[in-house]
Amino acid sequence: MAGIALRRLALARKHSCDTFRSAYHPEYTGARPTVVRRTVAFAEAVALGAVTVEEVTACLATSLETIQTALAEGQVPVVVDPNGTTITQLHPAVLVEATLSKYNSGITIEDAPIVIALGPGYEAGKDVHAVIETNRGHNLGRVYLHGSAEPNTGVPGAIGGYTTERLLRATGAGKLYGVRQIGDLVQTGEHVAVVTSLTNGESPVTASITGILRGLVRDGLDVTAGMKVGDIDPRAAREHCFTISDKSRAIAGGVLEAILYFLNKG
């Protein structure tokens, strides 16, 4: 029996690193992950074959055999399986729905002995056993055994006094290519990336604020107009690009708390 299965961390990354330190688990993602904070994303293993985040290594696994091999070697197996079909073959003790999709992706409370979901879209005690709060504020990381997380506001949490301004969004449909790299200091109005398409040519993505480019999707990713493709940190601390954030650690702590609660409960 696998310990924990994280279902499709499309932004498949930070929440699993701390959880992995306590229990090994496979992680599921799509063939072309849309992860923004790639320097702290296990999903990068899809493109690179393997990636290490804060001393925890994840590797691409293409079969049940390679999943088991990775686990035996103390690594996180990353599986390209958007629908999570191999989950039923692994029979995990814990299933964590960590897509942060903000709607019910179709998992049920019957999918594993312990089923946990992150953020809104799920009702604890009905759809899943527990829900973890993902909205910044007093309740971040809180475990709900009944009810739901706070509704999606559509506005990211404030960092350095900025909310929507710190996000980079695609200016049209096409393929996105970075002009700057994660960790670069960018200035207001500077071109950070470009979206190319056969019909509209090149459309630049510009920074709305000055700060460190903390995240940017992988080159060549197909994007849609308005899609989140990057993140600027106005605190301008380059090291933040390569370490897990306070928000992610709080959410991971909530997941671990929920798991221990149900295991102790028996």
Secondary structure, DSSP 8 states (H G I E B T S, - for coil): --SEEEE--TT-SHHHHHHHTTS---EEE-SS---S-GGG-GGGHHHHSEEEETTEEEEEE-SHHHHHHHHHTT-EEEEE-TT-TTHHHH--SEEEE----SS--S--TTSSSEEEEESSS--BTTTBSEEE--SSSTTTT-EESSB------SS---BTTBSGGGEEE-SSSEEEEESS-TT-EE-TT-EEEEEEETTTEEEEEE-SS-EEEEEE--TTEEE-TT-EEEEEETT--GGGGGS--HHHHHHHHHHHHHHHHHHHH-
